[in-house]
Amino acid sequence: MKSIDTIVISVGGQGRRIAADLRKRGIKTSKIFLELNDKPFLGHLLDVSLALNFQRIFLLSSYHEHELRIFLKENYPTASQIIPIYGGKTGRKWGVPWLLYSIKQELKNLFIYSDGNILYDENILKKIKTAADLQSALANVVLSHKDLAPTHSRFILQGKQIKSVDTRLLNSEDDRRVFKRQKFYSLGLMALSQNIFSSIPSFAYKKDLDFVIHDIFKLDKNMVKATIYNGRWIAIHNIYDVDKLRIKR
């Protein structure tokens, strides 16, 4: 059984929802460098990825690029598996899909994508590292009953079959009539096929991977699979998450 050996982590978004509140507290760092249990969020993700023997760990960054360079030099000076990708102005304009598209020649096999502001049990990463679930699909999205984002992608499932995908759904728009056991939300963790880049027009300009998954599902619902995660996970989206988790600067 083939195992995925590449993970791509988005580590340098603007973080508009939280950046202003952090600045009010005199904190100018990115949320991925905030510390949980005396280790930055990014450090937790990198250590798990290295422990699971990913051969290539791409870090997508369009903001806080200087800070990322210093962090990697000081903490992972010999980890040749870690490959930072700096998007600059164009990356800031077009987001994760553009950055992924810019390295598509490096992503000629299945790969895993993860947001950089979430932490989860390494067992779910082990599970989706196995390529079997992507033999007939473009994406295997990890879903949870727990919704930790102010805006989110909601998936309605019937059994193991995805029935609908809604993106950027505000809490006030979440349909209360749908049974709780049918509603799931994206963690920001997924396994992707290398064929995803040619799956929809203008992939690079979709601005968010959620929109890519939504458009693929609209074209062919069989191209998006789901893996349910019932374990614990945490995320930093706003200042309330920082306080709740007692995260340090």
PEMOMO-V67462 format. One record per backbone hydrogen bond with DSSP energy under -0.5 kcal/mol. CO is the residue of the C=O (numbers start at 1). NH is the residue of the N-H. If there is no record, write none. Layout:
co:CO nh:NH
co:CO nh:NH
This chain:
co:2 nh:131
co:5 nh:55
co:5 nh:56
co:6 nh:112
co:7 nh:58
co:8 nh:114
co:9 nh:11
co:9 nh:60
co:10 nh:116
co:12 nh:62
co:12 nh:63
co:15 nh:18
co:15 nh:19
co:16 nh:20
co:18 nh:22
co:19 nh:23
co:20 nh:24
co:21 nh:25
co:22 nh:25
co:22 nh:27
co:23 nh:26
co:26 nh:28
co:30 nh:33
co:31 nh:34
co:32 nh:42
co:34 nh:41
co:35 nh:248
co:36 nh:39
co:39 nh:36
co:40 nh:44
co:41 nh:45
co:42 nh:46
co:43 nh:47
co:44 nh:48
co:45 nh:49
co:46 nh:50
co:47 nh:51
co:48 nh:52
co:49 nh:54
co:50 nh:53
co:56 nh:7
co:57 nh:83
co:58 nh:9
co:58 nh:60
co:59 nh:61
co:59 nh:85
co:60 nh:11
co:60 nh:12
co:61 nh:87
co:64 nh:68
co:65 nh:69
co:66 nh:70
co:67 nh:71
co:68 nh:72
co:69 nh:73
co:70 nh:74
co:71 nh:75
co:72 nh:76
co:76 nh:79
co:78 nh:80
co:79 nh:82
co:81 nh:57
co:81 nh:83
co:82 nh:84
co:83 nh:59
co:84 nh:86
co:85 nh:61
co:85 nh:87
co:87 nh:90
co:87 nh:91
co:88 nh:92
co:89 nh:93
co:90 nh:94
co:91 nh:95
co:94 nh:98
co:94 nh:207
co:95 nh:99
co:96 nh:100
co:97 nh:101
co:98 nh:102
co:99 nh:103
co:100 nh:103
co:101 nh:104
co:103 nh:106
co:103 nh:107
co:104 nh:107
co:111 nh:192
co:112 nh:8
co:113 nh:190
co:114 nh:10
co:115 nh:118
co:117 nh:236
co:119 nh:234
co:121 nh:124
co:121 nh:125
co:122 nh:126
co:123 nh:127
co:124 nh:128
co:125 nh:129
co:126 nh:130
co:127 nh:130
co:129 nh:4
co:130 nh:133
co:131 nh:134
co:132 nh:135
co:134 nh:137
co:138 nh:193
co:139 nh:141
co:139 nh:225
co:140 nh:191
co:141 nh:227
co:142 nh:187
co:143 nh:229
co:144 nh:185
co:146 nh:148
co:150 nh:171
co:152 nh:154
co:152 nh:169
co:153 nh:186
co:154 nh:166
co:155 nh:157
co:155 nh:184
co:156 nh:163
co:156 nh:164
co:158 nh:161
co:161 nh:158
co:164 nh:156
co:166 nh:154
co:168 nh:170
co:169 nh:152
co:170 nh:173
co:170 nh:174
co:171 nh:174
co:174 nh:176
co:175 nh:178
co:179 nh:182
co:179 nh:183
co:180 nh:183
co:182 nh:157
co:184 nh:155
co:185 nh:144
co:188 nh:115
co:189 nh:142
co:190 nh:113
co:191 nh:140
co:192 nh:111
co:193 nh:196
co:194 nh:197
co:195 nh:198
co:196 nh:199
co:196 nh:200
co:200 nh:203
co:202 nh:205
co:203 nh:206
co:206 nh:208
co:207 nh:96
co:208 nh:211
co:208 nh:212
co:209 nh:213
co:210 nh:214
co:211 nh:215
co:212 nh:216
co:213 nh:217
co:214 nh:218
co:215 nh:219
co:216 nh:220
co:220 nh:223
co:221 nh:224
co:223 nh:138
co:223 nh:139
co:223 nh:225
co:225 nh:141
co:227 nh:143
co:228 nh:230
co:232 nh:121
co:234 nh:119
co:235 nh:237
co:238 nh:241
co:238 nh:242
co:239 nh:243
co:240 nh:244
co:241 nh:245
co:242 nh:246
co:242 nh:247
co:243 nh:246
co:248 nh:35
